[in-house]
Each structure stands twice: as structure tokens, then as C-alpha cells.
Amino acid sequence: MSICSKTFFYTFTFLKNFIISTETHIATIQKEPIRFQDYGAGIFVGIATKSALKKAIKKGLIYIDEKKASTATFIKGAEKITYYKPEENRNKKKLELKLDVVYQDNFLAIINKPAGILVSGNSFKTIDNALEQNIKKSNLPDATKPRPVHRLDYPTTGLLIIGKTSTSILALNKLFENKEITKTYLAVTIGKMPVKGIINTMVDNKKALSKYTVIKSITSTKYAHLNLVKLNPETGRKHQLRVHLSSIGNPILGDHEYGIPEKILKGKGLYLHAYSISFIHPFTNEKMSFKIEPHKKFNKLFPSHIYSDFQL
């Protein structure tokens, strides 16, 4: 399903003194009918995942050919899919949080997410709520509130992609769906482990695959061995890297949820960092590659020059 084949219409209507924005998508022709729960994630801004789609359907915010949608509805093509969403309160309190903006253009931005903050959710203090104060608004016709297009865990640091227009958010979601965005993480793990490996155990009863390479290992009085590990997740399950490394007996240092109870490091946070990201820009076709060194706490264990010495 190509971005250019999608048709959108935006209107505004008044309902009980609230402004409701109406976004409409005309479904592309399918070779075989596909369930709406599989088709619909990513076609609307703010509904990037299946879980978000299910919530919108449950709230009665999505209609297909003027009938209330369900996850079991099949899409054949040419259906008119409408999403009704209340416009956000423009007078709500703004989150004052300075973010490190690594890159931005009219379509997207890259930020360096700090530890100890959610990317999005019901909390006030989230990356999502801080973006408008840190990201320049796009001057394109379909400019929208900047939105994260993927997630990093609450304790994880590193590179996070932000969409700045409706079409760029959809295009970036498609790149993730097609596995056309390459992400590399750095972690410090506990215990002796093989130099390289592939972990393909299930996460939340779903297939998950992670590749790892040990960059350097050191001995430790408390932990016996600590390893600086390069990680490449092939899938994007919740807490995937943390679950996978714990499953082979090499949990990430500082992981309170999946670590070994008597070996959990307290007060330093999780040693997991989204180090690099690369993809082809969906609108300029440029090769985009970014990397950012982890927090200085990593340097106390492994010298910073190591990060530039290994191949991504």
C-alpha cells in the first residue's frame, strides 16, 4: 500500500461546543480481503498501532462506509473510512522540558530521548507532550502536532524519530512496518556470554528476533563479567531486548524488571541506549544515518572511544 495511493480529506464540524476533526481515508484495492484490524493501523495520525486502533474502534470513533467499524470488518478496497477525533485542548498546560534535537526538516525530526520519561501515554510528563515546545512546526500544508512514530522504554535513552506532517507520520510508520529502518542499541549486560548470537524466543506470545555482538567484556568483582553489547532487534515487541537478554541469563545492568534480584544495580538506571538509526528519507530519498553516544555512566565502565571503533 503506497503513500501516494492514499486519499485524505480534512473537515471540521461543531458538536456540543467541541471542535471535531474528521479525517477520511479511501481504502486501496486489496488482492484478497483483509481484516480492518490488520489494515487500519497507521492510516490515521495518532493511530499507529493495532492497540490504538482497537481503542478508537471501541470508542466509536471510526466508521467504514458510514457504519461503525469493528476489528472484524473486512476491507476489500474503495471503502470510505472516517475517523472522528476531538481536537486537543489548545489551552492545556504546556510541559516545559528541554529536549536534545539531533536533526529536523519539514517532514521529520530526530531527538535524543532522556531516561526516566515515557514517550507517550496518559501521564502529563511525556516526550509527546514536550515536542511542540522543542520542534519547529512544519510549513507544509498537512503540518500536524509532532508525534513519535515508535517507542523507547521509560528507562531507555537514545534516538527517537518524530513525524511532523500527516503524510510523513504515515510514511515513517510504513518504513517500520516494512522493516526498512535499521536500529542499533548499546547495552551493558551481566555474566559471561558468547561473542555473537541470535535470540528468537517468543515475547508476549509473539515471534521476536534479536541479534547481538559483544564489543568488549571486563571482569567485575560484583558481577563476574560485564559486557558492552551491540543489539539489533529484527522485530519490535515490548521490552524485547530486555526480555531476550534476560532469557539467556545475561540481563541488562540496572534492569529492575527482568534482572537477577541479587544483582540489580540501584540508582544508576538502565544501561540500554538507542545508539544509531538509519533509513531512506521517504520524501527526499536521502540516506539518513544518525548516532549518539550513550550517557556518561557507560564511560565509567567502557571508554567512549570504543563506540566509534566498532562497525554498525
N, C-alpha and C positions, 0 to 999 in steps of 0.2 A: 504494500500500500504506500504509494508515494505521497510526499507532502503536497506536490503540485496538484494532485487529483482531489484534494480536499476542498470543499467549498464552505465558507463560513459567512454568517450574517449576524450582525450585532444590532439589537434594538433595545430600547429602554421603555419600560411601562411603569405606571404607578399602581401600587396595590397596598391598600390600608396604610397610606402615608410612607411606604417604603419604596425605594427605587429597586426594581428587579432588572438585572441584565439578562438578556436572553441570547444564548449562543446556539446556533444551529449548524449541524454537520450533515452533509448528504453522503450516505454510505457508498463506498466504492463497490463495484461489481465483484462478487466472490465466485471462485470456481465451484466451491461447494458451500452450502450454508454453514455459518459459524455462530456459535453462541455469543450473545451480546457481552457476557462477562469476559470472553476472550478477545472480542473485537474492541470493546469500548474504552479500555484503559489507555489513556494517553491522547484521546481525540479532543479532549477539552482541557483547558488550562485549569490547574488545581485538582485534576483527577488523573494523576499519573500512574496510580497502581490499581490493582483489582480490588483491594480492600477499600480504597477511597471510592471506587465506582460503586461497590455494594452499599456503602453508606449513603451515597447520593440517591441510589435507587430506592433504598429503604425509606428515605425522607420524602420520596415522591417528587424529586427534582428533575427527573429525566423522563421524556416522552418519546415514543417511537411511532411515527405516523399518527400523531395526536392521541395515542393511547399510552397510559402509564407503563413504563418499561419494567421488565423483570430480568433477572440474570439468566433465565431460561429461554428468553426470546431469541429466535434465530435471525441472523442478518443474511440476506441474500444479495443485497445491493440496491441502491437508489432510495433506500428508506430515509425519511427525514427524521433526524434525531435531534431533539431540542433539550437544552439544559437551562433550567431556570435557577439563577443564583442571586441571593440578596447581595447588594453592593456593600462592601465593608464600610464601617462607620469611619468617616473621614476625621471626626473629632476625637477619636480614641487616643489615649495616652501613647506617646512615642517612646520606644525603647532607645535609650542613649547608650550605645555600645559601639566602640570603635573597632572596626574590622580591618584586617590587612588585605587590601585588594591587590592581587597579584597582576591581574590583566582585565581589561574590559574594552568592548567595542559596542557598536549599536545593537548587536544581537545577543551577546552573552558576556559573562564575567567569570573570573576565577578568583576565589578567595582562599585564604589560609584560615581554616576553622580552628578556633582555640578549644582547649579541653574544657570539660565541665559545662557544656551548654548543648541543649537539644537543637537539632536542625529545624524541626517544626513540631507542631502539636498544640495542645490546649494551654500550655504554660505561656505566660507573658514573655519571659526571657527565652527567646529562641532566635536562631540565626534568621529565620524567615521574617520575624518582626523587626530585625535590625537592618535589613537590606536597604530599604528606601532611604535611610539616613547615610548610607555608605556608598551606594551605587548610583551613578549618573543615569537619569532616565533616558531611554532611547528616544530619538526624534522620528522614528518610523511610524507609519500610520497605525500599526497594530501594537504599539508600545503598551505594556502592561506592568503591573507591580512585579518587580524582580522576584523570581521564585527559584528555590533549589530544585534541581532535576534528579537528584539522587540523595542518598543519606550517608551520614557517618554517625557512628555511635556517640552517645553523650560524652564518654571519656576520650574518644579518639580525636586526634589532631590531623590537620593537613588539608590538601587541596579539594575544593568543592566547587562544582560547576553550577552557575546561576543562569537562568534564561531571562531575557529582558523584553521579549516580544511574544505574542501568542504563537506565531509560526515557529519561532526558534525553540520555544519550550517543547512543542510537538516534535520538531526535528531532532532535538537532543534526546528526547525520550526514545525516538526510533533508533538512534545510534546505539543507545544502551540495549534496547531490545534485540538488535541485530549483532550485539557483541562487537561493535566497531569502535569502542572506547577502551583503551588499554590503561589499567590502573596498576601501580606498583606500591606496595606498602612496605614499611620497615617495622620490625618488632624485635624486642628483646625477649627471648624465651628461656625457660629454666630447664636444666638437665641435658645430658649428652644426647645428641641426635645425629642421624645420617647427614651427609653433606647436601644431598638433594633428595627430594621426594614429591610424591603426588598423594593427596588425601582426597578420597572420593566417598566418604561416608555421608549418609543422609543427614540433613539438617531440617528439623520440623517436618519430618516425613517427606522431604523433597530432595531430589537429586542435587548434589552440591560437589564442586570440584575446586581444589586449591593446589597450586604448585608452590614449592618453597625451595630456597637455596640458602645455605648457611654461609654468610660472608666471612665471619670471624667468630671464634669461640675463645673464652677466657675461663680460667678456674676461679672459683669463688668459695670462700670459707663457709658461707651460709647455704649457698645453692649448689655447690659442687661445680656446676658448669653454667655459664651464661652465654647465650648465642645472639649475635646480631644477624637477623634473618630477613631475606628479601622474600616477599609474598606476592603472588599473582593469583587473585581469585578469578576463576573462569565463570562462576555464577555469582549471584548477588543475594544470598539468603541472609536473614537477620542474624547478626553476630557470627557469621560463617567462619571467619578466620579464627576467632576466639574459641569457638566450639571445636573446629578441626584440630587446632594445635593442642587443645586440652585432651582431645580424644586419643592422641598418640603419646600422651604423657609428657608433653612439653608446653605447658600453659604459658601465656604471656605474663611477664613480670608485672605485678600490680593489678592482676585481674581478680577482683573480689568475687565475681560471679562464677567463673569457671576455673579458678586457680586451686592449687593444693592448699587446704586450710592452714597448715602449719608453715607454709612457705609464701604466704601472701605479704608483699611489701606494702606497708601502710604509709600514707601521707605523701606519696610521690605521684600518684595517678597511674594510669595505664600506659605501658610502653608500646603503643601502637600508633603509627603515623602514616597517613596517606601521602607518600613521598613524591610520586610523579603521576602524570596523566597525559595521554596523547590521543589525538583523534584528527580526522579531517574536518575542517570547518564546514558545516552544512550549507553555508551561503557563499563563502569566498573560495572554497576548495583548497585553502591553505592547510599545510600540515602544522598542527598546533601541538607543541610539546612544552610541558612545564614541570619543574621540580622545585621542591623547597625542603631545606634541611629540617630535621626534627628539633624538638625542644632541647635546650642545653643540657637537660638531665641525661639525655642519651650520651652526650660528650663526656660525661663523667665516667662512663663505662667504656665507650669506644670513641677514639679520636675522630674528629669531624672529617679529616681528610679521607677516611675510609669510604665515605658516602660518594665522593667524586671518583674514587678509584675503580668501583665495580661497574659492570655494564648493566644497563636497564633491560 
